[in-house]
């Protein structure tokens, strides 16, 4: 009797095996828990979990091979963050379920204490960094957290949302227009709103240089007389310039079509008060919980988030908030 053995896709089974292996170690599960709303370098993680750098590097390699963590290089340093699960791909549902379970874990007290120590060390590094380079940063404030430092993470989140061919986007405060080409590639029509004629001229130069025929620039206050809407509204390093950020989120929610997405890139809360005078910042970043609370009050539903640690001591949060399909305006 000749029995046929069903063929096994080794590629897919290998991916599942790597995911199961990565999740089969308590330390690696706690690393994923620690990365839930932060990103760390290998030395920071070694310090947090009190193991050698080579040991932590091994664990991070296993997590990376299973696509549970992603990396970002900044200079000579590499920062690790949690990778977003793609539930339509092999292992994606298991990935999402694993992270949901991990987020129910409570980190040991000594680990949480050492995370606090790492955060204080970052704050000290930030103060030292800007004490040495304050003049340069007064001249080029965007280097605190410039587009190149968060562009890939923002695009990763944007592309995962899977907008249709007819979708439209609005960027509030596009600055020099650096992100407009990325939006123009992904949306049928893009509107850039700014209340500064000088900044709009910089954005206009980018649009002409890149021949962005589907981008419209408008001199308008996004919180008052914008008179536009989009399937996606993008806010990159702008919210800390609004006098009342919670109220601003309510007004920005009104720019969204039902089912639309608000993407906010912002600094996490910091204590560099010089940024108010040097950069015109009204707020020193925001607590992650505050942004979520304000978004919920604006009728939005918090979605995926990414967190990016910078060598200069700052941390960036990239947040997704969605307007429910049946949601009415908050006017």
C-alpha positions as MATLAB code, in Angstrom:
seq = 'XXXXXXXXXXXXXXXXXXXXXXXXXXXXXXXXXXXXXXXXXXXXXXXXXXXXXXXXXXXXXXXXXXXXXXXXXXXXXXXXXXXXXXXXXXXXXXXXXXXXXXXXXXXXXXXXXXXXXXXXXXXXXXXXXXXXXXXXXXXXXXXXXXXXXXXXXXXXXXXXXXXXXXXXXXXXXXXXXXXXXXXXXXXXXXXXXXXXXXXXXXXXXXXXXXXXXXXXXXXXXXXXXXXXXXXXXXXXXXXXXXXXXXXXXXXXXXXXXXXXXXXXXXXXXXXXXXXXXXXXXXXXXXXXXXXXXXXXXXXXXXXXXXXXXXXXXXXXXXXXXXXXXXXXXXX';
ca = [
       0.000    0.000    0.000;
       1.509    3.291   -1.107;
       0.618    6.152    1.270;
       1.257    9.688    0.056;
       2.626   12.038    2.679;
       1.172   15.554    2.316;
       3.735   18.098    1.214;
       4.870   20.542    3.889;
       5.856   24.082    3.021;
       9.171   24.286    4.834;
       9.382   28.042    4.346;
       6.129   28.643    6.201;
       6.756   26.021    8.871;
      10.217   27.509    9.440;
       8.631   30.926   10.031;
       6.158   29.493   12.536;
       8.923   27.528   14.264;
      11.038   30.690   14.589;
       8.074   32.522   16.112;
       7.395   29.713   18.592;
      11.079   29.483   19.499;
      11.337   33.234   20.049;
       8.337   33.195   22.362;
       9.555   30.152   24.287;
      11.873   31.990   26.677;
      10.797   34.048   29.713;
      13.525   36.644   29.231;
      12.550   37.241   25.598;
       8.905   37.624   26.625;
       9.916   40.229   29.194;
      12.023   42.031   26.572;
       8.923   42.249   24.365;
       6.995   43.582   27.364;
       9.655   46.229   28.004;
       9.474   47.282   24.349;
       5.702   47.763   24.458;
       5.969   51.567   24.554;
       9.684   52.217   24.256;
      12.709   51.376   22.152;
      16.108   50.499   23.583;
      19.656   49.807   22.456;
      21.315   46.479   23.217;
      23.428   47.997   26.017;
      20.327   49.526   27.587;
      18.488   46.194   27.453;
      21.523   44.386   28.894;
      21.504   46.890   31.751;
      17.739   46.588   32.271;
      17.808   42.779   32.453;
      21.195   42.544   34.188;
      22.834   40.214   31.677;
      25.919   40.528   29.478;
      25.769   42.298   26.149;
      26.579   39.127   24.188;
      23.735   37.256   25.892;
      21.260   40.036   25.162;
      22.481   40.235   21.561;
      21.691   36.529   21.158;
      18.148   36.958   22.477;
      17.560   39.976   20.222;
      18.815   38.010   17.225;
      16.276   35.254   17.942;
      13.492   37.844   18.255;
      14.610   39.565   15.041;
      14.686   36.272   13.109;
      11.052   35.763   14.104;
      10.195   39.347   13.022;
       9.088   40.145   16.564;
      11.464   43.104   16.813;
      12.589   45.654   14.253;
      15.760   47.716   14.297;
      16.684   51.275   13.445;
      20.251   52.469   13.037;
      21.240   55.931   14.173;
      24.935   56.596   13.704;
      26.775   53.667   15.269;
      23.879   52.734   17.547;
      21.020   50.319   16.839;
      17.680   50.685   18.618;
      15.190   47.832   18.956;
      11.414   48.208   18.966;
       8.515   45.806   18.674;
       7.594   44.945   15.092;
       3.982   45.362   14.034;
       2.105   42.077   13.464;
       0.691   41.550    9.962;
      -2.269   39.277   10.621;
      -2.777   38.470    6.945;
       0.657   36.836    6.732;
       1.770   33.432    8.014;
       2.192   33.619   11.783;
       0.628   37.069   11.939;
      -2.331   36.050   14.136;
       0.025   34.182   16.467;
       2.299   37.256   16.574;
      -0.630   39.533   17.493;
      -1.929   37.090   20.122;
       1.542   36.742   21.650;
       1.904   40.522   22.042;
      -1.578   40.759   23.555;
      -0.655   38.132   26.146;
       2.748   39.732   26.775;
       1.103   43.072   27.509;
      -0.729   41.395   30.381;
       2.569   40.554   32.079;
       3.907   42.619   34.976;
       7.631   43.239   34.788;
       9.618   42.421   37.950;
      10.201   45.400   40.263;
      13.961   45.372   39.715;
      13.492   45.450   35.931;
      11.060   48.371   36.143;
      13.493   50.149   38.452;
      16.331   49.718   35.936;
      14.083   50.960   33.104;
      13.591   54.120   35.173;
      17.360   54.378   35.569;
      17.865   54.091   31.780;
      15.303   56.851   31.265;
      17.175   59.085   33.722;
      20.441   58.340   31.938;
      18.798   59.336   28.649;
      17.648   62.595   30.224;
      21.183   63.300   31.422;
      22.570   62.465   27.978;
      20.060   64.859   26.464;
      21.171   67.676   28.750;
      24.836   66.994   28.022;
      24.198   66.725   24.285;
      22.408   70.046   24.028;
      24.870   71.767   26.326;
      27.527   70.913   23.705;
      25.489   71.641   20.578;
      22.921   74.257   21.620;
      23.983   76.812   19.021;
      23.604   74.371   16.124;
      20.177   73.329   17.329;
      19.020   76.902   17.707;
      19.860   77.280   14.027;
      18.317   73.959   12.957;
      15.633   73.057   15.446;
      14.302   70.146   13.395;
      17.466   68.168   14.138;
      15.995   67.479   17.567;
      13.805   64.960   15.805;
      14.045   65.516   12.064;
      12.030   63.638    9.455;
      14.877   61.184    8.612;
      14.751   59.926   12.199;
      11.109   58.844   12.046;
      10.217   58.698    8.335;
      10.658   54.912    7.919;
       8.642   54.140   11.063;
       5.858   56.493    9.992;
       5.728   54.991    6.497;
       5.663   51.480    7.993;
       2.562   52.401    9.969;
       0.994   54.314    7.058;
       1.490   51.487    4.559;
       0.033   48.930    6.964;
      -3.255   50.873    7.000;
      -3.762   49.993    3.317;
      -5.550   53.039    1.905;
      -7.404   52.619   -1.401;
      -6.470   54.147   -4.743;
      -8.948   57.028   -4.337;
      -7.942   57.939   -0.775;
      -6.988   61.533    0.037;
      -4.640   62.942    2.664;
      -4.140   66.192    4.557;
      -0.841   67.182    6.149;
      -1.179   69.839    8.810;
       1.939   71.975    9.134;
       4.042   70.328    6.399;
       7.040   72.521    7.264;
       9.521   72.513    4.403;
       7.420   69.873    2.603;
       9.782   66.965    3.177;
       6.997   64.409    3.731;
       4.731   65.594    0.897;
       6.439   63.423   -1.800;
       5.793   60.291    0.309;
       2.134   61.226    0.683;
       1.822   62.132   -3.012;
       2.968   58.610   -3.953;
       0.319   57.002   -1.753;
      -2.783   59.188   -2.146;
      -4.844   60.425   -5.069;
      -4.859   63.971   -3.697;
      -2.888   65.618   -0.880;
      -3.594   68.960    0.802;
      -0.906   70.741    2.783;
      -2.251   73.217    5.366;
      -0.067   75.843    7.019;
      -0.724   79.229    8.593;
       2.800   80.458    7.758;
       3.293   81.915    4.259;
       7.075   81.511    4.585;
       6.825   77.793    5.353;
       4.319   77.279    2.551;
       6.827   78.750    0.118;
       9.409   76.166    1.208;
       6.838   73.405    0.710;
       5.907   74.861   -2.678;
       9.537   74.658   -3.792;
       9.575   70.930   -2.956;
       6.339   70.382   -4.889;
       7.779   72.130   -7.956;
      11.107   70.345   -7.702;
       9.419   66.919   -7.418;
       6.620   67.801   -9.891;
       3.926   66.829   -7.366;
       0.863   67.559   -9.467;
      -1.566   66.017   -6.959;
      -0.543   68.231   -4.022;
      -2.456   71.403   -3.140;
      -1.039   73.890   -0.631;
      -3.388   76.121    1.344;
      -2.693   79.043    3.670;
      -5.166   78.242    6.424;
      -5.597   77.550   10.121;
      -6.275   73.825   10.401;
      -8.257   74.412   13.604;
     -10.550   77.094   12.235;
     -11.056   77.736    8.530;
      -9.404   74.813    6.756;
     -12.560   73.661    4.921;
     -10.917   70.407    3.800;
     -11.169   66.751    4.750;
      -9.251   63.567    4.013;
      -9.105   59.844    4.589;
      -5.768   60.387    6.338;
      -4.611   63.409    8.334;
      -0.902   63.604    9.167;
       0.568   65.728   11.943;
       4.372   65.566   12.171;
       5.963   67.396   15.107;
       3.202   70.011   15.095;
       0.972   69.294   18.090;
       3.466   70.783   20.562;
       2.983   74.132   18.816;
      -0.764   74.245   19.572;
      -1.842   76.240   22.613;
      -4.516   73.680   23.559;
      -3.488   70.284   22.186;
      -6.487   68.360   23.541;
      -8.876   70.797   21.875;
      -6.706   70.727   18.735;
      -7.191   66.961   18.439;
     -10.968   67.491   18.519;
     -10.722   69.964   15.650;
      -8.335   67.745   13.685;
     -10.759   64.837   14.083;
     -13.242   66.972   12.140;
     -10.889   66.896    9.129;
     -11.262   63.110    8.910;
     -13.686   61.315    6.670;
     -15.671   58.568    8.487;
     -13.324   55.610    8.952;
     -10.313   57.874    8.362;
      -6.987   57.788   10.190;
      -5.096   60.464   12.114;
      -1.331   59.877   12.253;
       0.497   61.895   14.896;
       4.282   61.981   15.220;
       5.356   63.720   18.403;
       8.035   63.887   21.038;
       7.392   61.998   24.224;
       7.359   64.118   27.354;
      10.803   65.632   28.105;
      12.310   68.298   30.361;
      14.363   70.356   27.882;
      12.739   73.707   28.656;
      15.165   75.580   26.355;
      13.163   74.149   23.418;
      10.353   76.588   24.215;
      12.517   79.635   23.569;
      14.795   78.168   20.903;
      12.208   76.217   18.903;
       8.929   77.912   19.668;
       7.614   74.780   21.402;
       4.680   75.461   23.703;
       4.762   71.956   25.173;
       7.695   69.728   26.091;
       6.378   66.637   24.336;
       3.405   64.621   25.587;
       2.726   61.631   27.785;
       1.583   58.646   25.711;
      -1.500   58.207   27.921;
      -2.503   61.856   27.475;
      -2.526   61.629   23.678;
      -4.695   58.510   23.838;
      -7.086   60.135   26.341;
      -7.421   63.300   24.247;
      -7.985   61.270   21.070;
     -10.731   59.216   22.741;
     -12.377   62.453   23.921;
     -12.266   63.607   20.280;
     -14.238   60.517   19.238;
     -11.228   58.636   17.877;
     -10.115   55.072   18.571;
      -6.413   54.510   19.423;
      -4.681   52.101   17.045;
      -1.088   50.983   16.508;
       1.786   52.947   18.031;
       5.539   52.963   17.454;
       8.193   54.401   19.743;
      11.628   55.529   18.610;
      14.492   56.281   20.982;
      17.036   58.854   19.810;
      20.673   59.050   20.794;
      20.271   62.667   21.891;
      17.978   61.514   24.686;
      14.644   62.374   23.079;
      12.009   59.771   22.246;
       9.478   59.942   19.405;
       5.996   58.443   19.430;
       4.228   57.624   16.152;
       0.517   57.187   16.891;
      -2.495   56.064   14.880;
      -6.019   57.127   15.831;
      -9.080   56.178   13.773;
     -12.427   57.853   13.345;
     -15.157   55.173   13.447;
     -17.026   54.744   10.173;
     -20.332   55.863   11.686;
     -18.869   58.721   13.709;
     -20.446   62.152   13.323;
     -18.500   65.411   13.486;
     -17.828   67.088   16.833;
     -18.774   70.560   15.710;
];
